[in-house]
């Protein structure tokens, strides 16, 4: 059988069949080295554990049929580590995905890591061993070798059995409702939009060491760099380095002459971006104090906060271990810190931990701990934290 789909007609034929099955396995292979956006090489889909196809993405001009499948709520799409694949497919097809099952996410609800690799999960869950021989291959080069084709097909042929095993295990653990709630995030169109450009400065290395009046300049510079990288479809580090953005933010240049004194920006970069950089610096300087981003407090300045955060983290990890849920799925240290800082009167709208299954599992406990309405002891049998609510 010819597994490679390289025309819209062939794609339509396979998608028509996929629309009639309950589940379709999905994966993508791409190259992401010299571009802002990943360059999609192939898309793998499986209709069962025995039938799979490779979609030659560069060869197909119209991905609308695939988009219809992604958006069909009646067909479950099974991915491993779905977020990146779905974002890529959303951009390729224009469709917003519906009814997604993420095997990596599901693993976190059944006593495994929520960052586990597909090969490790297949081995742990259903005893399948996959060779990982083509992880650094060029998926844009044609023709694909027989080994590449076999590798790509293997990645989706076992997803159906893996789904069945993980969902069954989630039911055994009593976590299937929480899992369904977590997976519902993939139905939200906002998940796939480039709408956080004003927050990218938080990911600039060194941003945490800037005071507020410098941080607001970095925010404008980082947003500009992100837009420029998207426009040119080049890695943002190819536009300007993090080090350069930090240096400009610290020095707040008002003129090209000022820029020339700043390292490590080059003369070529000044010639190309000088006007834009000065414009963004000026914009940052004009923003009033009450509109500046908040500076993250450091533990050395808030020792008591650090102690409370460490205590809550230990409680979260212990409770997660006892329940068979990966603690990294529940909350990050930053989320715990934010909630602990606000205390028992925290605004529910500002914290993921105070919504849905996370509130039921942990959020309520944290609020009670912070309000002095809950205490914790170590279970002598398990060695794990155990809540005590009958405080006298």
C-alpha positions in Angstrom: 0.0 0.0 0.0 1.2 3.5 -0.8 1.2 5.3 2.6 2.3 8.7 1.2 -0.4 11.3 0.5 0.9 14.1 -1.8 -2.2 15.5 -3.5 -5.3 17.2 -2.2 -7.4 14.6 -4.0 -5.7 11.7 -2.1 -5.9 13.7 1.1 -9.6 14.2 0.7 -10.1 10.5 0.1 -8.3 9.5 3.3 -10.0 12.2 5.4 -13.4 11.1 4.2 -12.6 7.7 5.7 -11.2 9.3 8.8 -14.4 11.2 9.4 -16.2 7.8 9.9 -14.0 6.3 12.6 -14.2 7.1 16.3 -10.5 7.9 16.7 -7.6 9.1 14.6 -4.0 9.1 15.7 -1.9 12.2 14.9 1.7 13.3 14.9 3.8 15.8 13.0 7.5 15.9 11.9 9.0 19.3 11.2 12.2 21.2 10.9 12.7 24.2 13.3 16.2 25.6 12.9 16.3 28.8 10.8 12.7 30.0 11.1 10.4 31.5 13.7 7.6 29.1 12.7 8.3 25.4 12.4 8.6 24.1 8.8 6.1 21.3 8.5 7.5 18.2 6.8 5.0 15.4 7.2 1.8 14.8 9.1 1.1 11.2 10.3 -2.5 10.0 10.8 -3.6 6.5 11.8 -7.2 5.2 11.3 -6.5 2.1 13.5 -3.5 0.2 15.0 -3.0 -1.3 11.6 -3.5 1.5 9.1 -1.6 4.8 8.9 -0.7 7.4 6.3 1.9 10.1 5.8 0.8 13.5 4.5 3.5 15.2 2.5 2.8 18.7 3.8 5.0 20.7 1.4 3.4 19.0 -1.6 -0.2 19.8 -0.7 -1.5 23.3 -1.4 -4.9 22.9 0.2 -5.1 21.5 3.7 -8.8 22.3 4.1 -9.8 18.6 4.3 -7.5 18.0 7.2 -8.8 21.1 8.9 -12.3 19.7 8.7 -11.1 16.5 10.5 -9.3 18.5 13.2 -12.4 20.6 13.8 -14.8 17.6 13.9 -16.0 17.1 17.5 -17.3 13.6 16.7 -13.9 12.2 15.9 -11.3 12.0 18.7 -7.8 13.1 17.7 -5.1 11.3 19.7 -1.7 13.0 20.1 1.3 12.7 22.3 2.4 16.1 23.7 -0.4 17.8 21.7 0.2 21.5 22.2 3.0 22.0 19.7 1.5 19.7 17.1 -1.9 21.4 17.4 -0.4 24.8 17.1 1.5 23.8 14.0 -1.6 22.2 12.5 -3.8 25.2 13.4 -1.5 27.4 11.4 -1.3 24.9 8.5 -5.1 24.4 8.2 -6.7 27.4 9.7 -8.9 25.1 11.8 -9.4 25.1 15.5 -9.0 21.5 16.9 -11.8 19.8 18.8 -12.0 16.6 20.8 -8.3 16.0 21.5 -6.7 13.3 23.7 -3.2 13.9 24.8 -1.4 10.7 25.9 1.4 12.6 27.6 -1.1 14.6 29.7 -3.1 11.4 30.5 0.1 9.8 31.8 0.3 12.5 34.5 -3.1 11.3 35.9 -2.1 7.7 36.2 1.1 7.8 38.2 3.5 8.6 35.4 5.3 11.8 34.4 3.3 14.3 32.4 6.5 15.0 30.4 7.3 11.4 29.5 8.4 10.6 26.0 6.2 8.6 23.6 8.7 5.8 23.4 9.0 5.5 27.2 5.2 5.7 27.6 4.6 3.0 25.0 7.1 0.8 26.9 5.6 1.4 30.3 1.9 1.3 29.3 1.6 -1.4 26.6 5.0 -3.0 26.4 5.9 -1.6 22.9 9.5 -0.7 22.2 10.1 1.8 19.4 13.5 2.4 17.8 14.3 6.2 17.9 16.7 6.3 15.0 15.4 9.3 13.0 15.0 11.9 15.6 17.4 14.3 14.0 16.5 13.7 10.4 15.6 16.3 7.7 11.9 15.9 7.2 11.8 18.4 4.4 14.2 16.4 2.2 12.6 14.2 -0.5 12.3 11.3 -1.1 12.0 9.9 2.4 13.9 6.8 3.1 12.2 3.5 4.0 13.6 3.9 7.5 12.1 7.4 7.8 8.7 6.2 6.6 8.8 3.3 9.1 9.8 5.5 12.0 7.0 8.1 11.2 4.3 5.4 10.8 5.3 3.7 14.1 4.7 7.0 16.0 1.0 6.8 15.3 0.2 3.1 14.8 0.2 2.4 18.6 -1.7 5.5 19.7 -5.1 3.8 19.7 -4.0 1.0 22.1 -2.2 3.6 24.2 -5.3 5.7 24.5 -7.4 2.7 25.6 -4.9 1.7 28.2 -4.4 5.2 29.7 -8.1 6.0 29.8 -8.9 2.6 31.4 -6.2 3.3 34.0 -7.6 6.8 34.6 -10.9 5.3 35.4 -9.3 2.8 37.8 -7.7 5.7 39.6 -11.0 7.7 39.6 -9.3 10.5 37.6 -11.2 10.3 34.3 -13.3 13.4 35.1 -10.3 15.5 36.0 -8.5 14.2 32.9 -11.4 15.2 30.6 -11.5 18.6 32.2 -7.8 19.1 31.6 -8.0 17.9 27.9 -10.9 20.3 27.3 -8.3 23.1 27.2 -7.4 22.0 23.7 -10.9 23.0 22.5 -10.2 26.7 23.4 -9.4 28.7 20.3 -7.4 31.2 22.5 -4.8 28.5 23.1 -3.6 28.8 19.5 -3.6 32.5 19.1 -0.4 34.7 19.1 -1.9 37.0 21.7 0.7 37.1 24.5 3.2 39.3 22.8 3.1 41.8 25.7 4.3 39.0 28.0 7.3 37.7 26.0 9.7 39.9 28.0 9.2 37.6 31.0 11.1 34.9 29.0 14.1 37.1 28.2 17.2 35.9 30.1 18.1 38.5 32.8 14.6 40.1 32.9 14.2 39.2 36.6 17.2 41.4 37.6 15.7 44.6 36.1 13.9 47.3 38.2 10.4 48.3 37.1 11.4 51.4 35.0 13.9 49.3 33.0 11.6 46.3 32.8 8.9 48.3 31.0 11.5 49.3 28.4 12.4 45.6 28.0 8.7 44.8 27.5 8.4 47.1 24.6 11.7 46.0 23.1 10.8 42.3 23.4 7.4 42.8 21.9 8.9 44.6 19.0 11.5 41.8 18.5 8.8 39.2 18.6 6.8 41.0 15.9 9.9 41.4 13.7 10.8 37.8 14.1 7.3 36.7 13.1 7.3 39.1 10.1 10.6 37.8 8.8 9.9 34.2 9.9 13.3 34.0 11.5 14.4 33.0 15.1 14.1 35.9 17.4 17.7 35.5 18.4 18.6 36.3 14.8 16.9 39.7 15.2 18.6 40.7 18.5 20.0 38.6 21.3 18.5 38.6 24.8 21.8 40.2 26.1 21.4 43.1 23.7 17.8 43.7 24.8 18.8 43.7 28.4 21.7 46.1 27.8 19.5 48.5 25.8 16.9 48.4 28.6 19.4 49.2 31.3 21.0 52.1 29.4 17.8 53.7 28.0 19.5 55.3 25.0 17.9 58.5 23.6 19.9 58.7 20.3 21.9 56.7 17.8 25.1 58.0 19.5 23.9 56.5 22.7 23.2 53.2 21.0 26.8 53.2 19.6 28.1 53.1 23.2 26.1 50.0 24.1 27.5 46.5 23.9 27.0 43.9 22.4 24.8 45.6 19.7 26.7 45.9 16.4 26.9 48.8 14.0 25.0 46.7 11.4 22.1 46.1 13.9 22.1 49.8 14.7 21.8 50.7 11.0 19.0 48.2 10.5 17.0 48.6 13.7 18.3 51.8 15.3 15.1 53.9 14.7 12.8 51.2 15.8 14.8 50.5 19.0 14.9 54.2 20.0 11.1 54.4 19.3 10.5 51.5 21.7 12.8 52.9 24.4 10.9 56.2 24.2 7.6 54.4 24.4 8.8 52.5 27.5 10.0 55.7 29.2 6.6 57.4 28.6 4.6 54.7 30.4 3.4 55.8 33.9 4.4 54.0 37.0 1.0 52.4 37.5 1.1 50.8 34.1 4.6 49.2 34.4 4.9 45.5 34.8 5.2 44.2 38.4 8.7 43.2 39.5 8.9 39.7 40.8 10.0 39.7 44.5 12.9 37.5 45.4 13.0 35.1 48.3 16.0 36.8 49.8 13.8 39.8 50.3 10.9 37.8 51.5 12.2 35.0 53.6 8.9 34.2 55.3 7.2 34.0 51.9 9.9 31.5 50.7 9.3 29.3 53.8 5.5 29.3 53.2 6.0 28.5 49.5 8.4 25.6 50.3 5.9 24.2 52.8 3.0 24.3 50.3 5.1 22.8 47.6 6.0 19.9 49.9 2.4 19.4 50.7 1.4 19.5 47.0 4.1 17.0 46.1 3.1 14.6 48.9 -0.6 14.8 48.1 0.1 14.3 44.4 2.3 11.3 45.0 -0.4 9.7 47.2 -3.0 10.3 44.4 -0.8 9.2 41.6 -0.9 12.6 39.9 2.3 14.3 38.5 2.7 17.4 40.7 4.0 19.4 37.7 0.6 18.9 36.2 -1.0 20.5 39.2 0.9 23.7 39.6 4.3 25.4 39.0 6.4 26.9 41.7 5.5 30.4 40.2 1.8 29.6 40.6 2.2 28.4 44.1 4.2 31.5 45.0 1.6 33.9 43.5 -1.2 32.3 45.4 0.7 32.1 48.7 1.7 35.8 48.3 -1.9 36.8 48.1 -3.0 34.6 50.9 -6.5 33.3 51.8 -8.3 36.3 50.2 -6.7 35.7 46.8 -8.7 36.7 43.8 -10.2 33.6 42.2 -9.9 35.0 38.7 -6.1 35.4 39.0 -5.2 31.8 39.9 -5.6 28.6 37.9 -5.3 26.7 41.2 -8.7 28.1 42.3 -10.6 26.7 39.3 -11.9 23.2 38.4 -10.1 20.0 39.3 -7.1 21.9 40.7 -9.2 23.7 43.2 -10.9 20.4 44.2 -7.6 18.6 44.5 -5.3 21.2 46.0 -6.6 24.8 45.8 -9.1 24.6 48.7 -6.4 23.0 50.9 -4.0 25.8 50.2 -6.5 28.5 51.1 -7.4 26.6 54.3 -3.7 26.2 55.2 -3.0 29.9 54.6 -6.1 30.8 56.7 -5.0 28.5 59.6 -8.0 26.2 59.1 -6.0 23.2 58.1 -2.9 21.5 59.5 -0.7 18.8 58.2 1.0 15.8 59.7 3.1 13.0 58.3 1.3 9.6 57.9 3.4 7.1 59.7 2.6 4.4 57.2 3.2 6.2 54.0 5.6 9.0 55.1 3.4 11.5 53.1 1.7 14.6 54.3 -1.9 14.1 55.6 -4.3 17.0 56.1 -6.1 17.5 59.5 -9.1 19.7 59.5 -10.3 19.3 63.1 -8.1 22.1 64.4 -8.8 23.2 68.0 
